[in-house]
Amino acid sequence: MKIIIDTTENVAKRAAQLYVDLLSRNPQAVLGGATGSTPIPLYKELVKLNKEGVISFKDAKSFNLDEYVGLEGTHDQSYRYFMNDNLFNHIDIKMENTHVPSGIDISEPEKYDSEIEAAGGIDMQLLGIGVDGHIGFNEPGTPWDSLTHVVELEQNTREVNARFFNSIDEVPTHAVTMGIKTVMNARSIILIATGSSKAEIVKKFIEGPVTTEVPASILQLHPFVTVFLDHEAAALLEKKA
Ligand code: PGA
C-alpha cells in the first residue's frame, strides 16, 4: 500500500491527479465510484478539471459500489441521485456509461460482476471507509470471496438514516453492494479517509492483522492500493512514510 498524507484540501487534489494520469493514458478507463461525504471534495476537483479541459470522461465508464434496494434514482437519498448530483451531471461522461447497482435483479446480484467483467474490469476503484472498517456495505464478517450481494441493513442504521426520509417505514431494509472480491478484482484502488473520526480504523486496517473483522484490512494484500489520508486521519499511524 502506498500511503499519502497531506492536508484535507491537497488529498482531493492529489487523488484527482490519479484520474488525470489514468484517463490520459487510457481514455476508455473503467472507474469504480463511491458515495459518502469523503469523496465530495474529490468530485468537486474532478468537475473543475473537466470544465478546464484538463480531463475528459467522454469515453470512460463507471460502476458504483452500492445502492439501496427499492429506491428509484430520482429519490434524493439514492446513491444514483448522489452520483448524478455530485459528479455525473457536471462532467462529460455519457450517462449510459454510468452504472449504479440499482434496478438489478436482486435474485442474481452477481450479474453486476459479469457486467463489470464485460466492460473490461475496473481500472481504478474509489473507496471510503466506515468507522467499523466497512467498504461499500461490506460490514465486519463479510467473506473475502463475496461478489456483489444483497445485505440487510441493521435496524440501527435504518434508525440513523430515518432523518433523511418522511418516516422510518420509507427507509430501505436492504442494500446491494459489490463484494470484497469484486473490489479486490479492480486493477488499482484508491481509498480516502479524512478527519479524526477515522484515525482509529485507519491505524487498524493499515497496521493491524488482515481479518474479516476489519473488511478494509484485505487491501494490504492488493498490489496497487493508494491510501490518501489527511493529517487527522493519519494521526495514530506508527509509520508515517
Ligand atoms: P463517509 O462514509 O465518507 O460519509 O465517512 C464512508 C463509508 O461509510 O464508506
Boltz pocket constraint, residues with backbone or C-beta under 6 A from the ligand:
constraints:
  - pocket:
      binder: B
      contacts: [[A, 35], [A, 36], [A, 37], [A, 38], [A, 39], [A, 128], [A, 129], [A, 130], [A, 131], [A, 134], [A, 135], [A, 136]]
      max_distance: 6.0
